[in-house]
Amino acid sequence: MLTKAYVVAERGGPFEFVDVRLDKLQPSEVLVEMLFTGVCHTDIVVQHGGMPIGRFPAVLGHEGLGTVKELGSGVSNPDLQVGDTVLLSFHTCRRCRGCLAKRYGSCLRMTESNFINTGRDKGITPNSPISLPDGTPVHGQFFGQSSLSKIAVVSETSVVKITARSQDLVYLAPLSCGYLTGAGTVINVLQPRHDSRVVVLGMGAVGLAAMLAAKALGVKDVVAVDLAVEKLQLASSLGATHTINTKEADLQAAIREVFPDGADYIVDTTGVAHLLQASIEALGHEGTLALVGVPQPTVALSFNALDLLLSCKRIIGVIEGFSNPQELIPKLLDLYYEGKFPIDKISTCYPARDLQQAVDDLKTSKVVKPVLSWADTQ
């Protein structure tokens, strides 16, 4: 089967909109026709070689939403039918301790499952379901899906069936990763109380989702941090009780001004070294810093280990909100319909052929979350 997809031919190469050939379904795979695909910073980082990938050329994309066109003969979910609307989330091994506990975001083989290998079992030929028309192999099933494609062969474990109004589908694709990551960190990992003192660093899609999740849980005071005035204004309109502009204020001092005894929970989505250092110092007794953003490899944090011990502070890294997408995505969708998770205020839709414009606007913070529409794409 031929379809259109964005192929990155080599490290640092552009997204090229070209024909690709899809292999026939393996028993545990699902053929999905994409309606919308969220554009994530991770796609761009992998494009430029900042994170590993099995090989180039490759088709990226990991926030897909579409309809089921065909089911493999061994698909195990009896509720999944042709024509169903599905979100496509990350892929995991389903064998490690985290997976067996259904904390799939803590999968021991997360990098291997989503970046290095495809969702196909070793020994299956071809190992990737994508190739160029001349037969050149293309790395596919990035995050089990490679959803920067009009049609994709998807690992069954990446498929989450949803029920939603057709007019809302344009907003929902990022539930599969960006929003799930931010919200899952708060809901699954931190679990704040209504009187918890919460700070979120970075008002991109992940940070806003974390902030919205905290408000949805009834947290009274949530501080939003960014250096873009427009993003802070958006955060305020969505429920942030305080904002800090790091262009104008020292982060530690500003947090202590709001919370004199320090913050209970700080979620960092930026990976910026000096903000991480300030965050550790701004934590209160028994405070937790959750690292969601990816720090640069050269980042070195300086803190007094004895002070960290005596104050009972902790630093944890969180991937994909340590979530089970089959459970968290429907929960977030319910919160959206209850008016407690207004993600319709966050995203901007682009025609699929305008991917580069969407990427440029994301890089310059013109938009928070670009979403591609595959309508009218042949």
N, C-alpha and C positions, 0 to 999 in steps of 0.2 A: 504494500500500500504506500502510495506517495502522499506526502503532506508538506506543509510549509513549517519551517522552524527557524529559530535563531541559532546559528552555529558560530562558535568561537573557534577559529581554525588553529590558533596557536596562542601561547601565553602572551598577553598584552594585545592580542588582536581584537578587532571590532566585532560586534554582534552583526552577523550577516544573515539576512532573511533569504533563505534558499530552500530548494526542494530537498527533502530527505526521504529515505525509504524505511518503513517500519516492518520489522519481522513479524511473523505470526505469533499469536499469544502462546505463552507457556501455560500450563494448567493453573498456576496460582496468580495469573495476571489479569488485568482489566483494561479494556480499551476505552479511553475517555476522550470525548470531544470537548475541548476547552471553550468556556464562555468568558472567563476572566482569569488573569494571572497577576498577582501582586509582584512588584519589583522591589527587591531587598538589597541592602548594602552587601550582603554576603555574596550575591551573584556577581557584583562588581569586583569585590575583593578576589574571588576565585578567578574571574576573567583576567585579572592582572597578576595572578600568580601568588597572591598574598596568603592563600590557603591551598591545601593540596587538592589535586583532582587526579583521577585514575589515568587520564591521558587527554591530549588534544588531538583532533578536534573534539568538541564537546557541546552538548545542548544543556544549558543550565535552566534555572527556574524552579522554585520550590514552594510557591504559594498558589497552586492551581485550584480552580473551581470549574466544574463542567458536568456533562451528562454521560452516563454509561452507554456505550454503543455495543459492547460485546463483553461476555464473561468467559474466562478460561474454564476449561472442563473441571478443574479441581478447586474452584473458588469455594471457600468454606462457609461464607456468610449467607445463610438462607434468605435473609431479608433484602439482599442486594439484587436488584433486577435491572434489566435493560431499560433505559429511560430515566433512571433515578438521578437526582441531583446529588453531587458528591463534592466534598472538599478533599484536597490532597495534602497530607501532612508528611512529616519525616518518616524515615524507614529505620527499623532497628533489628537486632539479631534475633530477638525473642527467646534467647537461650541463657543469657547471663543473669546474675542475681537481681539486678535492677529491673530487667524485663519480666522476669518471673513474678516480681512483685507488682507488675503493671505500672512501674515508675519508668516508663519508656525513655523519658528525657535523660535519665541517668544511665542509659545503656553503655556498657563497658566498651562496645565497639562502635560508638556513634560516628567517629571519623571514618572508620573502615566501611561502615554500612552506607553512609550518605555521600561520601566524597570519593573514596578510593575505588570501591567496588560498585557493581550494579546490584539490583535486588535479586538477580538470578543466582541460582546455586552454582557453585563451581562445577565445571565439567559440562555445563550446557553450552552448546555452540549454535549460534553466536552468543557470546556472553552479554553483549549489549543488543537491545532490540532496534538500534538505529544505525543506519549507514547512509553514505552519500549515494546518489544514483549510479556512480561508477564503481560502487562496491567498497569504497574506503570506509573502514569502521569508524563509528562516532561514539564517544562515551555518552551513554544515556542513563536513564533512571537516576539522575542526580536527586538526592533525597527521595529515592524510590519513584520519581515521576518525570523530571525534565519537562516542566510545564511551560517553558518558552517555546511551545509547539502547538500548532492548531489541533493536532490529535496526538495522544501519547499512549504508549504501552506502560501501564503503571503496576507496580507491585501491590497485591491485594492489601497488604498490611498498611499501606499509605492511604487507603481509601476510607473516608468517613462519610456515611450517608447522612444527609440533612433534609429537613423540611423547612422551607422558607418561602416567603412571598417573592414572586418573580421580580418585582420592582426593587427588592432589597439585595439581590444577588451581586450587584455592582460593588457593594460595600464589604462583602463577606470573605473574599479570597484571602486577605491577610490574617483571618482567624486561624489559618492553618500553620502559621509560624510566628510572624512578628507580634501579633496581638496575643497569641497563645503564650509566647515566651514572657512578655511583660506581665500579663495577667496571672500566668501560672506561677511565676516567682512569688507574687504576693499571696495568691489563694492557696497554693500547695505548700510553699516552703516557709514563708514568713508568718502567715496566718495572724495578722495584727488584730488587736482588739479595738473597740471604738475609741478608747482613750490613748491608743498608741501614737507615738510621735514619729511620723513617716516623712522621709525626704526622697525624692526621685530626681536623679541627675540625668539630664538629656530629655528634651521633649520631642524626640522623634516618635515614630510609630510604637516602638517597644516601650519607651518611657511613658508616653501618654496612656498606653494600655495598662501599665502598672499603676499609674495614678488613678485611672478610672476604676480599676479593680479594687483599690483601697477604698475609694469612695463608695463603691457598690457594697463593700463589706461593712459600711457604716463608720469608717474611720473619720473622726471629727476634723483633725488637723493634718493636712497634707501639703508639703512644701514642694513646689516645682522649680527646678533649676535649669537654666539654659543661658546662652549668650545672645540669643535672637529675641528681640522685643516682640516680634509677631508671634513666635511660638509661646512665649510666656503669656501673652494676651489670650491666645487660644486656650492654654491650660487654665487660666483664670475663668474663662467662660464655661469650661467643662467641669469646674468644681474645685480647683486648687485654692486653698485658703490663703496661701502666701506664695510669693515668687521671689527668686533670687537671680539677679543678672550677674554672672561671673565676670563680665566686662567692667562692672562698676563696683563690685563688692568682694571682699575676701570671704571665701566660702565658709571656712570654719567660724569666723566671727559672725557672719550673717545667720548661720544655723543656730549658733548659741544665743543670738539676739531673739530668735523666735522660740527656741527651746533652751532655756538657761541650763538645764541639767543634761543637755545633749539629746541626740535623736535615738530612738529605740531601733529604728530600721532605716537604712539608707540603701536604695537600689541604684547602682551605677550602670548606665547603659552607654557610657562614653569611652571608657578605657583610657581617659586622659590622666597622665601620671600625677600631676600636681593636685587634681581634684580627688584622686584616690587617697593621696596622703592627707589632704584636708578632711576627707570623709572619716578616716580612721580617728583623727583627732576630735572630730565633732560628735562621735558616738558617745552616748551616755553609758552608765553602768549596765552591763549585760546587753549592750547594743550589738546589732548585727549589720555588717556590710555585705550585701549580696552583689557579686560581680556578674553582670550579664553582658556588658560590652567587652570586647576583646582588647586587652592592653597591648601596646607595642612590645615586641620581644625584648627591647632594651629597657623596659620600664623596671626600675628598682625602687622599692618602697622602703622607707626608713621609719622604724618605730621601735619603741622600747618594749622588748618582750615581757619584761617584768610588769610594766604598766598594763600591757594587754592582758596578762594573766590576772593581775589583781583587780582589774576592772571588769573581768569576765567578758570582754569583747570577743567577737569572733568574726572571721572573714570567710565567706563561702562562695564558691563558683557555682553558677546555676546554668544548665543548658536546657533549652526548650521548656523551662518552667518545671523540670522533673515531672512532666505531665503524661497522662494517657489521653491522647487526642480524642479517642472514642468517647471519653467521659467529659473532658474539659470543653471541647468545641460545642457540644449541645448546651452545656451550662452557660457558656458565654453568649450563645445565640439566644437563650432564654433571657439573660440579663439585658441584651440588646432590645428585645421586644417588650421588656418591662420598663424601658427607658433609663436603665441604670448603666448602660455601656454604649454610649452614643457614638459608635465608630463611623456613622454616616457623616460626622463632622470632620473627619480626619483625612479621607482619601480624595484623590483627584483622578478621574478616568481619562485615558488616552486611547486612541485607536492603536491596535497592535502594531501597525506599521510605523508608529511614532515612538518606538522604544528608545531611541537615542535621545529624543527630546525629553522623554520621561526621566531618563538617567541624568541628563544635564540639570534638569529642574530639581531632582533629588539632591545632587551634589551641591547645588547652590542654595539649598534650603528654601527654594521657591515653593515647594510642596512638601508635605509630611510623608505621605504614602502614595506613590503612583500605582495605579492599577490599569492593566491593559485590557481592552475589550477586543475579543476575536470576532465580533459581529462583522459581517461583510468581508471577511478575509477568506479567500479561496485557497 
